[in-house]
Amino acid sequence: MAGEMDLAKLLGGMRPQLNPGRYVYCTLPAKVPPGMRPVVTVAEPEGVTVVVRQEEADDLGLRYEYVAAWITLQIHSALAAVGLTAAVAGRLAESGISCNVVAGFHHDHLFVAADDAEAAVRALEELAASQA
């Protein structure tokens, strides 16, 4: 099934879902250790960045500075769609909320400061409603 390309449909149908738990960004010098269950992995020249549940990072003794909430946009967005990230990040910026965006094959995922989670969901729901 192909993802949605139309920006108005993407925004109107995004249905932001706050996933349970708190998530942290950690960096590792090499590959992800066996048994670790990151929700995001990014390989960079400086090391491997992982986003994991805060409890898992604590159990493994990993250092982190940023504690986030994870919001999934429930619409299947096409990877080639134009404007969704800009519109979402812009709306959150208007509310003073930082946002780290990760595109999966089917959905876009937002990591916002944990304390801003509810406000972020409300702002995104308002943005979606404005497309109706």
N, CA, C and O of each residue as an XYZ file, in Angstrom:
528
protein
N       0.839     -1.173      0.000
C       0.000      0.000      0.000
C       0.889      1.242      0.000
O       1.788      1.368      0.831
N       0.639      2.139     -0.915
C       1.419      3.373     -1.004
C       0.979      4.354      0.071
O      -0.193      4.398      0.447
N       1.920      5.132      0.555
C       1.621      6.139      1.558
C       0.955      7.352      0.954
O       0.990      7.559     -0.259
N       0.349      8.151      1.809
C      -0.340      9.378      1.391
C       0.676     10.447      1.027
O       1.690     10.605      1.707
N       0.405     11.183     -0.051
C       1.280     12.260     -0.514
C       0.672     13.640     -0.296
O       1.405     14.620     -0.170
N      -0.652     13.733     -0.248
C      -1.336     15.023     -0.167
C      -1.187     15.613      1.238
O      -1.584     14.988      2.222
N      -0.614     16.817      1.330
C      -0.322     17.412      2.627
C      -1.585     17.671      3.445
O      -1.593     17.420      4.650
N      -2.636     18.162      2.825
C      -3.874     18.422      3.565
C      -4.439     17.133      4.151
O      -4.916     17.125      5.285
N      -4.389     16.047      3.388
C      -4.862     14.753      3.893
C      -3.949     14.225      5.000
O      -4.426     13.656      5.982
N      -2.647     14.414      4.843
C      -1.702     13.978      5.870
C      -1.964     14.698      7.188
O      -2.025     14.075      8.248
N      -2.118     16.013      7.106
C      -2.343     16.791      8.322
C      -3.704     16.494      8.928
O      -3.818     16.322     10.142
N      -4.725     16.432      8.107
C      -6.082     16.196      8.605
C      -6.275     14.811      9.193
O      -7.121     14.611     10.065
N      -5.486     13.850      8.714
C      -5.662     12.476      9.163
C      -4.532     11.941     10.018
O      -4.415     10.728     10.189
N      -3.703     12.810     10.555
C      -2.505     12.315     11.240
C      -2.773     11.602     12.568
O      -1.973     10.753     12.963
N      -3.849     11.908     13.259
C      -4.231     11.226     14.505
C      -3.028     10.949     15.415
O      -2.614      9.798     15.556
N      -2.469     11.986     16.027
C      -1.296     11.782     16.889
C      -1.608     10.883     18.073
O      -2.593     11.094     18.781
N      -0.774      9.890     18.283
C      -0.949      8.945     19.391
C       0.257      9.021     20.303
O       1.389      8.825     19.862
N       0.018      9.304     21.566
C       1.084      9.329     22.569
C       1.343      7.897     23.022
O       0.471      7.249     23.602
N       2.538      7.419     22.753
C       2.918      6.066     23.165
C       3.267      6.079     24.656
O       3.783      7.076     25.161
N       2.994      4.993     25.353
C       3.317      4.951     26.785
C       4.817      4.958     27.027
O       5.596      4.490     26.197
N       5.207      5.491     28.164
C       6.600      5.440     28.586
C       7.358      6.721     28.306
O       6.854      7.662     27.693
N       8.593      6.713     28.783
C       9.526      7.816     28.590
C      10.732      7.250     27.864
O      11.152      6.123     28.127
N      11.285      8.028     26.954
C      12.355      7.571     26.079
C      13.542      8.511     26.177
O      13.374      9.713     26.385
N      14.735      7.969     26.028
C      15.948      8.766     26.132
C      16.862      8.499     24.943
O      16.859      7.415     24.360
N      17.637      9.512     24.602
C      18.650      9.409     23.561
C      19.970      9.070     24.231
O      20.395      9.747     25.167
N      20.615      8.016     23.744
C      21.924      7.614     24.258
C      22.862      7.442     23.071
O      22.422      7.186     21.950
N      24.138      7.583     23.325
C      25.111      7.315     22.270
C      26.041      6.202     22.733
O      26.449      6.142     23.893
N      26.356      5.334     21.799
C      27.220      4.183     22.061
C      28.429      4.275     21.137
O      28.300      4.780     20.022
N      29.592      3.806     21.562
C      30.775      3.926     20.716
C      30.770      2.981     19.511
O      31.469      3.235     18.531
N      30.008      1.919     19.569
C      30.002      0.940     18.477
C      28.564      0.509     18.199
O      27.636      1.313     18.291
N      28.392     -0.746     17.865
C      27.066     -1.240     17.512
C      26.174     -1.418     18.739
O      26.635     -1.372     19.880
N      24.896     -1.622     18.471
C      23.912     -1.838     19.533
C      24.210     -3.185     20.191
O      24.343     -4.194     19.498
N      24.315     -3.210     21.517
C      24.627     -4.485     22.181
C      23.481     -5.487     22.049
O      22.319     -5.088     21.962
N      23.793     -6.773     22.034
C      22.749     -7.804     21.964
C      21.756     -7.639     23.111
O      22.138     -7.376     24.251
N      20.492     -7.795     22.787
C      19.450     -7.718     23.795
C      18.861     -6.335     23.994
O      17.769     -6.206     24.547
N      19.565     -5.290     23.552
C      19.013     -3.947     23.675
C      17.878     -3.789     22.674
O      17.959     -4.279     21.548
N      16.806     -3.094     23.095
C      15.628     -2.947     22.243
C      15.353     -1.471     21.926
O      14.367     -0.917     22.411
N      16.210     -0.826     21.119
C      15.963      0.575     20.790
C      14.758      0.721     19.860
O      14.464     -0.171     19.064
N      14.067      1.854     19.969
C      12.979      2.139     19.035
C      13.497      2.923     17.842
O      12.838      2.987     16.805
N      14.680      3.521     17.983
C      15.353      4.222     16.893
C      16.841      3.948     17.016
O      17.386      3.904     18.119
N      17.497      3.761     15.872
C      18.946      3.598     15.821
C      19.472      4.430     14.666
O      18.966      4.342     13.548
N      20.492      5.239     14.938
C      21.124      6.046     13.892
C      22.634      5.872     14.008
O      23.218      6.128     15.061
N      23.257      5.436     12.919
C      24.713      5.295     12.896
C      25.323      6.600     12.412
O      25.002      7.082     11.326
N      26.210      7.172     13.231
C      26.900      8.407     12.886
C      28.398      8.162     13.007
O      28.810      7.204     13.662
N      29.217      9.002     12.394
C      30.670      8.811     12.520
C      31.146      8.817     13.974
O      32.126      8.152     14.309
N      30.449      9.571     14.840
C      30.868      9.662     16.231
C      30.427      8.478     17.086
O      30.925      8.297     18.197
N      29.505      7.679     16.582
C      28.992      6.541     17.336
C      27.576      6.220     16.915
O      27.073      6.764     15.932
N      26.938      5.345     17.650
C      25.571      4.930     17.359
C      24.637      5.620     18.356
O      24.812      5.504     19.569
N      23.652      6.333     17.831
C      22.629      6.936     18.674
C      21.466      5.964     18.755
O      21.023      5.427     17.740
N      20.974      5.743     19.961
C      19.793      4.907     20.158
C      18.775      5.694     20.974
O      19.133      6.497     21.835
N      17.519      5.449     20.689
C      16.433      5.938     21.529
C      15.826      4.699     22.168
O      15.339      3.803     21.478
N      15.863      4.661     23.487
C      15.378      3.502     24.242
C      14.485      3.978     25.377
O      14.510      5.146     25.765
N      13.702      3.055     25.894
C      12.904      3.376     27.088
C      13.849      3.787     28.211
O      14.928      3.217     28.374
N      13.437      4.764     28.965
C      14.276      5.274     30.049
C      14.657      4.167     31.023
O      15.794      4.126     31.494
N      13.728      3.273     31.332
C      14.013      2.175     32.260
C      15.133      1.276     31.732
O      15.989      0.830     32.496
N      15.123      1.016     30.435
C      16.163      0.172     29.859
C      17.524      0.858     29.948
O      18.522      0.222     30.285
N      17.563      2.135     29.649
C      18.821      2.877     29.757
C      19.324      2.865     31.195
O      20.515      2.676     31.443
N      18.413      3.069     32.137
C      18.801      3.048     33.553
C      19.337      1.670     33.948
O      20.357      1.567     34.629
N      18.644      0.617     33.516
C      19.083     -0.749     33.843
C      20.474     -1.046     33.284
O      21.258     -1.768     33.899
N      20.772     -0.478     32.105
C      22.064     -0.724     31.464
C      23.133      0.279     31.897
O      24.284      0.185     31.470
N      22.758      1.228     32.736
C      23.715      2.223     33.206
C      24.147      3.208     32.133
O      25.255      3.741     32.187
N      23.271      3.455     31.149
C      23.606      4.378     30.066
C      23.344      5.821     30.480
O      22.389      6.105     31.203
N      24.189      6.716     30.022
C      24.014      8.141     30.294
C      23.072      8.746     29.264
O      23.050      8.342     28.101
N      22.299      9.720     29.715
C      21.424     10.468     28.810
C      21.141     11.820     29.429
O      21.306     12.019     30.632
N      20.714     12.749     28.586
C      20.388     14.090     29.046
C      18.947     14.463     28.721
O      18.348     15.278     29.423
N      18.396     13.891     27.693
C      17.099     14.291     27.164
C      16.082     13.188     27.408
O      16.262     12.061     26.946
N      15.012     13.507     28.133
C      13.939     12.547     28.387
C      12.748     12.975     27.545
O      12.282     14.110     27.650
N      12.259     12.075     26.718
C      11.253     12.411     25.715
C       9.994     11.561     25.845
O       9.987     10.484     26.441
N       8.940     12.097     25.262
C       7.725     11.330     25.001
C       7.728     11.006     23.512
O       8.287     11.752     22.709
N       7.108      9.900     23.153
C       7.084      9.431     21.766
C       5.658      9.528     21.244
O       4.744      8.902     21.780
N       5.480     10.321     20.194
C       4.176     10.501     19.544
C       4.267      9.922     18.142
O       5.189     10.244     17.393
N       3.320      9.077     17.787
C       3.256      8.510     16.442
C       2.102      9.145     15.689
O       0.984      9.210     16.199
N       2.367      9.615     14.474
C       1.306     10.110     13.606
C       0.733      8.887     12.895
O       1.444      8.193     12.168
N      -0.540      8.633     13.107
C      -1.148      7.372     12.687
C      -1.489      7.267     11.209
O      -2.009      6.239     10.774
N      -1.212      8.301     10.429
C      -1.475      8.190      8.992
C      -0.254      7.590      8.296
O       0.883      7.861      8.681
N      -0.496      6.783      7.278
C       0.601      6.184      6.511
C       1.100      7.237      5.519
O       0.508      7.444      4.460
N       2.178      7.882      5.878
C       2.743      8.934      5.037
C       3.757      8.341      4.065
O       4.530      7.449      4.411
N       3.733      8.860      2.840
C       4.727      8.443      1.855
C       6.067      9.057      2.233
O       6.120     10.195      2.698
N       7.130      8.325      2.039
C       8.451      8.856      2.349
C       8.791     10.054      1.466
O       9.615     10.883      1.852
N       8.178     10.162      0.296
C       8.438     11.276     -0.617
C       7.460     12.432     -0.430
O       7.520     13.405     -1.182
N       6.565     12.352      0.545
C       5.607     13.435      0.789
C       6.363     14.696      1.191
O       7.392     14.637      1.864
N       5.832     15.831      0.766
C       6.477     17.117      1.014
C       5.657     17.945      1.990
O       4.457     18.130      1.792
N       6.294     18.443      3.041
C       5.674     19.429      3.905
C       5.185     18.959      5.253
O       4.954     19.794      6.129
N       5.014     17.672      5.468
C       4.475     17.186      6.734
C       5.406     17.530      7.896
O       4.962     18.078      8.905
N       6.665     17.217      7.761
C       7.611     17.498      8.847
C       7.654     18.989      9.144
O       7.646     19.390     10.308
N       7.699     19.810      8.110
C       7.755     21.263      8.306
C       6.498     21.771      9.003
O       6.590     22.593      9.916
N       5.330     21.295      8.588
C       4.070     21.756      9.187
C       3.976     21.339     10.649
O       3.584     22.141     11.498
N       4.324     20.116     10.944
C       4.237     19.602     12.311
C       5.257     20.304     13.213
O       4.917     20.774     14.298
N       6.500     20.368     12.753
C       7.535     21.024     13.551
C       7.226     22.505     13.726
O       7.474     23.071     14.790
N       6.688     23.133     12.686
C       6.328     24.542     12.779
C       5.232     24.792     13.791
O       5.297     25.741     14.572
N       4.222     23.935     13.775
C       3.115     24.097     14.741
C       3.611     23.900     16.168
O       3.218     24.639     17.071
N       4.469     22.911     16.375
C       5.011     22.697     17.714
C       5.926     23.852     18.119
O       5.926     24.258     19.281
N       6.694     24.378     17.189
C       7.570     25.513     17.491
C       6.738     26.724     17.926
O       7.135     27.454     18.834
N       5.586     26.938     17.281
C       4.700     28.035     17.685
C       4.258     27.893     19.137
O       3.959     28.886     19.801
N       4.217     26.660     19.623
C       3.831     26.379     21.005
C       5.042     26.291     21.934
O       4.900     25.984     23.117
N       6.224     26.559     21.397
C       7.437     26.502     22.206
C       7.887     25.093     22.537
O       8.537     24.870     23.559
N       7.543     24.134     21.676
C       7.860     22.725     21.914
C       8.888     22.254     20.891
O       8.658     22.340     19.685
N      10.020     21.757     21.378
C      11.016     21.191     20.467
C      10.538     19.826     19.996
O       9.735     19.171     20.660
N      11.040     19.412     18.847
C      10.557     18.167     18.245
C      11.685     17.506     17.467
O      12.354     18.151     16.660
N      11.891     16.235     17.710
C      12.820     15.424     16.935
C      11.981     14.433     16.144
O      11.220     13.657     16.722
N      12.116     14.458     14.825
C      11.263     13.664     13.938
C      12.054     12.501     13.356
O      13.195     12.658     12.922
N      11.425     11.336     13.355
C      11.993     10.144     12.730
C      10.930      9.574     11.801
O       9.794      9.344     12.215
N      11.298      9.349     10.556
C      10.363      8.753      9.606
C      10.573      7.250      9.562
O      11.678      6.770      9.308
N       9.495      6.511      9.814
C       9.494      5.082      9.580
C       8.906      4.835      8.208
O       8.486      5.782      7.544
N       8.865      3.601      7.769
C       8.301      3.295      6.451
C       6.835      3.675      6.383
O       6.376      4.178      5.357
N       6.087      3.445      7.459
C       4.649      3.685      7.456
C       4.231      4.982      8.139
O       3.263      5.615      7.718
N       4.940      5.382      9.172
C       4.497      6.516      9.993
C       5.655      7.431     10.340
O       6.823      7.052     10.252
N       5.303      8.645     10.736
C       6.281      9.582     11.271
C       6.166      9.548     12.786
O       5.074      9.422     13.340
N       7.305      9.662     13.440
C       7.377      9.566     14.892
C       8.045     10.823     15.423
O       9.065     11.268     14.895
N       7.468     11.386     16.462
C       7.965     12.622     17.044
C       8.420     12.351     18.463
O       7.733     11.670     19.225
N       9.559     12.874     18.810
C      10.045     12.804     20.180
C      10.101     14.230     20.699
O      10.844     15.068     20.188
N       9.299     14.488     21.724
C       9.220     15.808     22.340
C       9.606     15.661     23.800
O       9.547     14.564     24.356
N      10.004     16.769     24.427
C      10.332     16.706     25.850
C       9.158     16.086     26.600
O       8.004     16.425     26.342
N       9.452     15.182     27.523
C       8.407     14.438     28.227
C       7.387     15.363     28.878
O       6.193     15.064     28.878
N       7.841     16.477     29.431
C       6.928     17.400     30.093
C       6.005     18.122     29.123
O       4.999     18.694     29.543
N       6.332     18.106     27.825
C       5.526     18.780     26.805
C       4.582     17.836     26.061
O       3.911     18.257     25.119
N       4.522     16.581     26.465
C       3.792     15.572     25.697
C       2.332     15.928     25.474
O       1.865     15.921     24.335
N       1.607     16.237     26.530
C       0.172     16.519     26.393
C      -0.063     17.773     25.564
O      -0.963     17.799     24.724
N       0.735     18.816     25.790
C       0.600     20.047     25.019
C       0.902     19.793     23.545
O       0.255     20.370     22.671
N       1.870     18.942     23.267
C       2.215     18.621     21.881
C       1.067     17.895     21.186
O       0.722     18.216     20.049
N       0.486     16.929     21.862
C      -0.648     16.203     21.273
C      -1.799     17.163     21.001
O      -2.411     17.101     19.935
N      -2.104     18.050     21.948
C      -3.183     19.027     21.737
C      -2.895     19.926     20.538
O      -3.778     20.174     19.716
N      -1.665     20.410     20.440
C      -1.301     21.277     19.308
C      -1.447     20.534     17.980
O      -1.913     21.107     16.995
N      -1.057     19.281     17.954
C      -1.172     18.493     16.719
C      -2.633     18.200     16.394
O      -3.024     18.223     15.227
N      -3.435     17.926     17.408
C      -4.867     17.694     17.169
C      -5.532     18.961     16.637
O      -6.399     18.889     15.766
N      -5.132     20.115     17.153
C      -5.658     21.392     16.649
C      -5.251     21.607     15.184
O      -6.053     22.054     14.364
N      -3.995     21.282     14.872
C      -3.543     21.402     13.493
C      -4.345     20.489     12.586
O      -4.748     20.894     11.496
N      -4.578     19.267     13.022
C      -5.372     18.323     12.209
C      -6.790     18.846     12.017
O      -7.332     18.781     10.913
N      -7.388     19.361     13.078
C      -8.764     19.859     12.997
C      -8.873     21.050     12.060
O      -9.916     21.257     11.440
N      -7.816     21.826     11.950
C      -7.851     23.017     11.081
C      -7.877     22.633      9.597
O      -8.130     23.483      8.743
N      -7.621     21.377      9.293
C      -7.623     20.908      7.900
C      -8.999     20.442      7.448
O      -9.215     20.174      6.266
N      -9.934     20.346      8.402
C     -11.279     19.823      8.078
C     -12.123     20.856      7.349
O     -13.273     20.582      7.006
